[in-house]
Amino acid sequence: MIEQRFKCPNCEEIATFYGNPGETKVVTCAACHMKGRLTISGEKQDDAVAIEVSHLKKVYGDLIAVNDISFAVKKGEIFAFLGPNGAGKTTTVEMIESIRTPTAGSIKLLGKDVKTQFNDVKEKIGILPQEFHSFERLTVRETLVYFLNLFKKKADVDEIITSLDLTSHKNMLYKNLSGGLKQRVGVAISLVNDPEIIFLDEPTTGLDPKARREVWGVIAELRKKGKTVFLTTHYMEEAEFLADHIAVIFKGKIIAEGTLEDLIRTYGQSSVMHIKKCVNAPEVIEMLKQEGYDEISSEGNGDIAIKIDYKERVLDILSHLRHDCIEYESLDIRRSNLEEVFLRLTGSKLTEDTA
Amino acid sequence: MNLKIIWMDFVYSVKAWYRSKGGMFWSLAFPVILILLFGAIFSGIGSSKYTIYIQDQDQTEMSMMFNATLNATKLFNINIVKADVNVTEFIKEKNIKSLIVIPAGFQQTIQESHTNPSARVDLQFYFDPSEQTTTQVIRSVISSILQEMNKNLSQSRTIIGVREISTITENFNFIDFFLPGMIGFTIMQGAIYGSIERNTKYRKDGILRKLLTTPITRTEWILAKMLFMMFLAALTTALITIIGILVFGMTVNITAWVIIVIIATSFLFSGMGMLIGRFVKEEETADTAAGAISFPMMFLAGTFFPLEQMPGFLQTIAHVLPLYYVNEALRNSMIYLNQNESLINGAVVIIFAAVFFISGVLLTKWKED
């Protein structure tokens, strides 16, 4: 008999059930009384969950910054908390990190209550705060050694320097580093105690695309090392590139949650094939319509866009084009992305300031 | 409490400070430049009106004429001391800088001088040698008045003279007054601005949030920073004192009490910096606020100018400024060897330090709202 935590899809209440691995049982949510089937997995839950947030709320006067949110982060995954500026991302992550005090709700880090047992988990977490700038006149290595000395559990600083590709900069003063390098040092600082969970609050904000890619590479490496990463971001490409699990937060509420595939499947549009500068576009459009492709659009300059419901259709269209020797300049397939998911969910673009 | 963490933080603070040209300048070079500059040029500057006390033990027409002549120069605020008051006690008690005694028999001696060629009477001029400019002005005015009077009485000899009595046994220069003030001022600046940086810049940069999630406690962090502040204070005091001794040939008395006052001063102004940083959260604004508080305090608390040269209401203000007590405690202990006075002022510094530091620690926090 093992313990299984389960989050109600209706009200997000987290409840605990007991059963044997593989056993399926009908369960009822204690909060909203919704019934559903639950299959007990073989995994022991205490070991599987790194962060557990339940009915978390933060109120500032009349403003509800975080409005009754619940979620769980599994060990070893990169969990992206995606939302526009002002959505409540940093307020949430800082409540989990015990920097802010919640108005209501509970938070557990590695099974410990943040409100009462935070000191017990300090050694096991690493944090990169939002817009973090370290001590200006310490070198990279000195900075890491400084933070290393605050912990009992110590990682190998030189190994961190090597793994984050900071070797050639280790003797440079922090103030002389570029933005990308500073963020890499910030991530490095969060690793000095070899933590189990790493919180990265908007680690690439303000960086140029190249520096952003470099930081992504560093974060992706953390997953390979089995670390749990809680990442807040307002860049959908970042969440798409890095996250195993994404929670979309908007105006203090989690409005969607799941893997990238889950979110696109549930909230996104179908993929679209674009054929550029097709030589005899009107005939091709007619031919495809006869084959049952209803949603085709053309701008009259030879460009054609065809909605694709499932992937087999790609091969079907390609074989038609080849069979009829149709000439065109280029062809690409664009699948739905998080930006579209967000647009559909909120009616606004993620990259706009929707706060 | 983890002493290793405190020591480690201290060592890194020293390293970072050593690498900061600005930090080095303001904590070491700036006070040295000021000491050299002010020490060299300051003695020549005086104020337009000076306070002087007069005890007329003669109470005759001639003595009153002298008073009237002095008053006619319009250079002095003249205060009359009753004839039966013991001037030595009075000077000590009221901390009087300049006092003239017209002795009994003043008029009679002058009248006798017509028949007795050896008749002579001396005014007694009590002065504070640390008030070099004031003393110089009073001395020259008295001298001119007496010269004129003597000329009228006799063409060839001095009938009315002046006997100068220093209110302190040693002779002091402006630099003696200025050096302890400079030590207090430099410690104040370092402590206030250092404290503000830690409470505004480090907050903005996320360093405080980061530390909050590590095992270091606020107590350990504050103690480490105070250790650093005391290191800076010790360095500043040593440097300024060495300059005083080597360049100006001063005799400086460093006692355990001076060290206690300096430590209390570091705590006092660190606490003040914390409070400024608590209520003015943006770094630049907090720096301006610190300047707005420390700059006038520097002038009003008798760092550069003796309080006696200032109008009465400013002197009253000085008595509520913590830096005034720091200056007085250090000056009396290091230079004038007036330990009782230093103990009283130092005790006020310690009380101020306790109030400001404890309020600063209690009111500032690492947590966000």
Boltz contact constraints between the chains, C-beta under 6 A:
constraints:
  - contact:
      token1: [A, 97]
      token2: [B, 213]
      max_distance: 6.0
  - contact:
      token1: [A, 99]
      token2: [B, 209]
      max_distance: 6.0
  - contact:
      token1: [A, 99]
      token2: [B, 212]
      max_distance: 6.0
  - contact:
      token1: [A, 99]
      token2: [B, 368]
      max_distance: 6.0
  - contact:
      token1: [A, 100]
      token2: [B, 368]
      max_distance: 6.0
  - contact:
      token1: [A, 122]
      token2: [B, 215]
      max_distance: 6.0
  - contact:
      token1: [A, 127]
      token2: [B, 213]
      max_distance: 6.0
  - contact:
      token1: [A, 129]
      token2: [B, 206]
      max_distance: 6.0
  - contact:
      token1: [A, 129]
      token2: [B, 209]
      max_distance: 6.0
  - contact:
      token1: [A, 129]
      token2: [B, 210]
      max_distance: 6.0
  - contact:
      token1: [A, 132]
      token2: [B, 206]
      max_distance: 6.0
  - contact:
      token1: [A, 133]
      token2: [B, 205]
      max_distance: 6.0
  - contact:
      token1: [A, 135]
      token2: [B, 16]
      max_distance: 6.0
  - contact:
      token1: [A, 137]
      token2: [B, 16]
      max_distance: 6.0
  - contact:
      token1: [A, 137]
      token2: [B, 19]
      max_distance: 6.0
  - contact:
      token1: [A, 137]
      token2: [B, 20]
      max_distance: 6.0
  - contact:
      token1: [A, 138]
      token2: [B, 16]
      max_distance: 6.0
  - contact:
      token1: [A, 146]
      token2: [B, 12]
      max_distance: 6.0
  - contact:
      token1: [A, 149]
      token2: [B, 8]
      max_distance: 6.0
  - contact:
      token1: [A, 150]
      token2: [B, 214]
      max_distance: 6.0
  - contact:
      token1: [A, 150]
      token2: [B, 215]
      max_distance: 6.0
  - contact:
      token1: [A, 150]
      token2: [B, 216]
      max_distance: 6.0
